C-alpha cells in the first residue's frame, strides 16, 4: 500500500494541475493559485497527521478544508469571506446538517468549492463503531449530501473521519467504497475554547513549521468565522498560495438554487450544544462584530476573539 501510494503521489504531480482563474475586481485578493486534480483510484489516504503520504504540494502551498457544516449562521459568512478573496476550499459535510440546510450546500457547490462528506451525524467515537455502524454513517452521510446537492455527480469521493477516529474497520470500508480518506497536515484547534487571534496564531505557526499542507478548520464555530479574514491576510502576507483539490471526472457546472430554510436549533451537531442563554449571547456578539467588520471591509481585516462562552465543542476534533 505504501509503495502504491508513493507511485500515485508522483502520478498526481505529473497530471499538470490546471491554473485557477484570477479574482475579477479584486487584484489584491489572495486568490486560488492552482487546481490540483487527483484520481481517487490513485490516492487512498492523505494527511501526515495520521498517514505517511499527503498531497503533492509545493513549498508554501496550502489546501484549506472545513468540517462539520453546513450551519447557515456561520457557513454563509465564511462563504462571503472566501468569495471576497476568491479562495476555493474543500468542505467535508455532515449528512444530517446537509439534509437540514440544502440551500447552503448548493451555494457551496455553485461558488466553486469541492464537496466531500463527514459521516451522517458525526459520532464522537467513530473508531469504536462496528462495521454495521460505519456502513450506516458513511453511506447515510453520502446519501444525505447527494440529496442536498440534487445531483450525485456533484459530490467528490472524499471523506474525512469524524474526530480523525480511524480504525482498521473504518479504513477498510472507505477503501472498499473507493473513497479518498483525508486526514490533515495542520490543525488550528478551532474546536477548542480559544479566540480568533489564537486560531490564526496556531494555524500560521504550524504551517510555517511544515512549509505546506492540508489545513483543517470548521465552519460551525463563531471564532473561526472571526479568524478567517485575518488568516487569509496572514497567508497572503507570508507568501502562501491556496490550492484547490478536485477529483478527476465530470461534474455539473452548477446546480439549481434553493430557497434557504429557517435555522433549526435541533439541527446543530451534538458537540455544539450549549445553554440557550450562552448561545444567544454568542450569536449577538458575532452579528455585532461582523456588522462592524463589513463597514470597514476596505481596511485590512481585524482579528477578533469572542467571549469565553462561545462554545462547548472542546471534545470534538472536527
N, C-alpha and C positions, 0 to 999 in steps of 0.2 A: 504493500500500500504506500509506503514512504517513497519507494522508487518511482511508482506511478505518479504520485503527487508531484515529485520533483520534475519529472518529464513534462507534466501538464503545466507546471509553472512556466517552463521555457516555451511551451507551445502557446500559452496565452500571451506571453510577452511578444511573441513573434506575430501575433494577429494584427499588429499595427492599429491600435485603437484610434477611432475617429476623433478629430478635434471638435471640441464643443463650440457652439456659436458664441459670439461676443454678446455683451449686455447692452442692448439698444437703449440709448438715452441715459446710460449710467457708466460713463467712461472710467470712473474711479472705483467701480464695484469690484469686489473680489472675484466674482465670476466662477465658472467651472472650466478648468483648463483643458480637460480632455475627457472622453468617454472610453472606458475600458470594457470591451465586450468579451465575456468569458463563456465558454461552452460548459454547461453544467455536467456533461458527461466526462469532462476532463478535470473537474475540481470536485473534491469531496468534502474536506474540512479545512477551514481557513481561520486564521487569527492566532497569533503567537501567545496569547494568554493561556491557551489550552493545547494548541497544536503546533507542530513543527513548522508547517507552512503558513504563509499568508498570501496576500495578493501581490502581484509583481509591480510594486510601486517604486518610483524613483525617489531620490532624496528630496525631502520637503514636499512630499505629496501626501494628502490626507483624504480618506473616504469617510464622510460623515454619515452616521446612522442614528435613527431614532426608534426606540422601542415603546410598546405598551399602548399606543393610541389606537384610534383617534379619540380625542376628548375635545370637543369644539371650543370650549372656553380658552384653551391654551394652544391646541393644534392649529387653529386658524391664525393666531397671532404669529406663531412660528412660521407658518406658510407665508404670511405677509413679509416677515423679515427675510426669509430665504429669497422671495421674489424680488425684493428691493436690491439684493446683492447678486441676483442671477446665479444662485448656488443650487445645485441639484444634489439630492441625498437619497439614501435608501431607508424606507420605512419597514419595520417589522411589526405588523398589526396583530392585535389580539382579536380573535374572531367575534367574541361577544361584543366588543366595542365597535367593530366594523358593522355588525348587524344593527346596532342601535344608531349609528351615525354614518349611513352610506353616502350622504352628500359630501361629507368631509373626505371620505375615501376617494370618491371620484374627483374631488378637487385636487387631491394629492397627485393622482394619476394625470389629470389633464394639465397640470402645471409642470409635468415632465419628470416627476420623481419616480424612482423604482419602488415597486411594492412587493414585499415578501411577507411571510407570516410568522407568528409567535405563539402558537397554540390557540385553543378555543377560549379558555378562561384563566390562563396564567397560574397554574398550581405552583405553590411555593416549594414543593418537594418533588420536582419533576424527575429527579434521578431515582426516586423510590417507586415510581409508577410501574405497574405490571405492563406487559405487552398490550393487554386489552386497554389499559388506561392511556398508554402512549398513542395507540391507534386512534382512540376516541379524540384525544386532544389535538393531534396533528391533523387528522382528516377533518375533524369538525371545524378547526380554525381555517383550513383551506376552503372548505365549503362555504363558510360564512363570508370570507373575504371575496371569494368568487361571486357570491350573490350580491354583495355590495357593489362590486365593480360592474356586474352585469355582463361580463364577457370573460370567460376563463383564460383567454389568450392574453389578457392584460396583466395577469398575475405572474410574477417571476418565481422560478423554483428555488427560492432562497428561504431558509428557515433559521431562526435563532432560538435556542433552547431557553425557556424561562429560567431566570436565575443562573444561567450557564450551567444548569444542573445536569450534566451529561452522565450517561451510564452506557454500558455495552448494549443494553436493550434499546435505548433511545437511539444511539448512533447507528446500530444495525438497521433499525426500522427506517431511519432517514435515508440511509444509503439505498435500501430496497426501494424507496419511493423516488429515487433519483433526485433528491433534494441536496443542494449545497448547504452544509451546516456552517453557519457563521458564528464564530466567537468574536473576539476583538483583539486589538493590539494595545489600545489605550482606553482607560475609563476616566471619567471626570468626577465620579462619586456623586452625581447629581440626585441620586435617590436618597442620600443621607440628609441629615439636618444641617446643611451648610447653605450659605447665601451665594448670590451670583458671583461676587468677587472671588470667592474660594473655588467655585466651579471653574471659572476661567483660569485661575492660577494653577490648579491641579492639571487641567487639560493641557495647558501650554507647557508646563514643566515636564510632563510625561511624554508629550510629543517631541519636545526638544531632546529628551534622553534617547528616544527611539530614532528620531530623524524622519520618520514617516509612519503611516499605519492607518488602521481602521479605528475610528473614534466612536465610542458608544455613549449615546445620550438618550434622554427620554423626553417625549413631547407632552407629558401629562403633569409636569411639575412647574409651578409658577416661578421658582428660582431659575429654572432652565430657560424659561421664556425671557426673563430679565437678563440672563447671562449671554444669550445668543448674539445680540448685536455687538457687544464688546468682544466676544470670542472671535467673531468673523473679522472684526477690525484687527485684533491681535494676529490672526493668521496672515492677513494681508501685510501687516507691518513687518512680520518676521519672514516674509518671503515664501509662505506655504502656498501650494496650489491644490485646489479641490479637484478630485477625480470622481466621476460618477461611474458606477458599475452597473452594467446591464447584461442580461442573459441573451445569448445568441437565439435567433428565431424571430418570426414576425409577431408584431404586436399592433393593436389598433392605434391609429393616430390620436384619437380622442374618444371620449365616452359621453353619452347624453348627461347633462347636468340634472341634478335632483334638487327639489326644494328641501332646504335644511329642516330637520326635525327639531323639536324642542329638546333642551338638555334635560335628561332624566338622571337624578342623583343616584338612583339604584343601579345605573349602568357603570358607575365608577368601579374600577378594579378593587378588590378587597384590600389590597395593600395601601390604597389611598384613603380609606375611610377614617374619618376623624370626627370630632364633635361638630354639631351643626353650627354652634357659635363660632368656633375657630374657622370653619370653612367660609362662613360669611365674611369674617374679618379679612381673611386671606384674599378672597376674590375682590373685595372692596379696595384693598391696598393695591392689588395688581392693576385693577382698572384705572385707579388714580395715577399710578406710575407710568402705565402705558400711554395714557392720555397726555401726560406731561412730555413723555419721550417723543410722541408724534408731533407735538407743537415745536420740538427742537430737532426735527428729523434731518435738517440740513447740517447740523453740527455733528461732530464725532459722537458715537453712541456712548452714553454714560453707563458705567457699571453700577448696578443697584443690588442691594441684598434685601430679602424680605424678612418679616417678623419671624421669630423663633418658632412660632406656631404653624409655619407654613406646611408641614407635612408629618404624617405618621407612616412614612414609607421606608424607614431605615432598614427594614428586614429584607427588602427586595433588591436583587441585582438589577432587574430590568422589568 
